[in-house]
Amino acid sequence: MSEPTLAGRLASVQAQVADAAREAGRDPDAITTIVVTKFQPVSLVRELAGLGVHDVGENRHQEAQAKAHELEPLGLRWHFVGQLQRKKARQVRAYASAIHSVDRVELVDVLASDEASVDCFVQVNLTDDPGRGGAVGDDVLRVAEAAEAASGLRLRGLMAVAPLGEEPARAFARVREASELLVAQVAPDARDLSIGMSGDFREAVHAGATHLRIGTAITGNRPQAV
Ligand SMILES: *Cc1c(COP(=O)(O)O)cnc(C)c1O
């Protein structure tokens, strides 16, 4: 059998997302698949664009900025999904359509702006490791309140990564609970859920994901980090 191509992997993931949506009684068109292209060359992002991909994700500012700049004519939407340093945050705002990793009030303060709104998600840390990025406990709503109040940010909802060693469905149920609190207490319109990666996107669709962040299942293995 021949190696699957990028087009083949993309079509296969799209079909699986659509199947999972139908199983869950959901509209597949209500789910945005973001192809995470971190560590992948610009040529691969270009190829994805040629295959009809509009949403791409990156997790390192310098790499994302360079790619977004070089590929600007393609009109892609860049989603920043990595840990965000305070001193880089304003620069990320300049090219990102959405920032999925807002996890502390100080970032909201730096990202607030009179310029056109950028979508943002408050990242929830589902692990016991505070180094993983994401807000925990009451801080989730505190960061969300700040984002909801800030000008130049449009709070879309919550983002999370399911921890290794936990059933993804259980992890996503915890995000759902936090999302229900957020919608009830802070921001009635911030219903979106950025959950689901290569290994757990079907579970994420069942759990109500509106944004999937899928890397290797579409791109193939990532080149080694340099
Ligand atoms: C790399 C990354 C992804 C994609 O991971 P895959 O397992 O390759 O699908 C999704 N979300 C975040 C935050 C990432 O850093």
The ligand as a Tripos MOL2 file, in Angstrom:
@<TRIPOS>MOLECULE
LIG
   15    15     1     0     0
SMALL
NO_CHARGES

@<TRIPOS>ATOM
      1 C1          0.6630   20.3880   19.0600 C.3       1 LIG1
      2 C2         -0.6340   20.7760   19.6270 C.ar      1 LIG1
      3 C3         -1.8440   20.2380   19.1300 C.ar      1 LIG1
      4 C4         -1.8900   19.1830   18.0500 C.3       1 LIG1
      5 O1         -1.3790   17.9720   18.5480 O.3       1 LIG1
      6 P1         -1.4650   16.6170   17.7090 P.3       1 LIG1
      7 O2         -1.3750   15.5650   18.7330 O.co2     1 LIG1
      8 O3         -0.3420   16.6310   16.7460 O.co2     1 LIG1
      9 O4         -2.7940   16.6080   17.0220 O.co2     1 LIG1
     10 C5         -3.0230   20.6880   19.6890 C.ar      1 LIG1
     11 N1         -3.0410   21.6070   20.6770 N.ar      1 LIG1
     12 C6         -1.9190   22.1400   21.1650 C.ar      1 LIG1
     13 C7         -2.0170   23.1370   22.2690 C.3       1 LIG1
     14 C8         -0.6860   21.7430   20.6580 C.ar      1 LIG1
     15 O5          0.4400   22.2750   21.1740 O.3       1 LIG1
@<TRIPOS>BOND
     1     1     2 1
     2     2     3 ar
     3     2    14 ar
     4     3     4 1
     5     3    10 ar
     6     4     5 1
     7     5     6 1
     8     6     7 2
     9     6     8 1
    10     6     9 1
    11    10    11 ar
    12    11    12 ar
    13    12    13 1
    14    12    14 ar
    15    14    15 1
@<TRIPOS>SUBSTRUCTURE
     1 LIG1         1 GROUP 0 **** ****
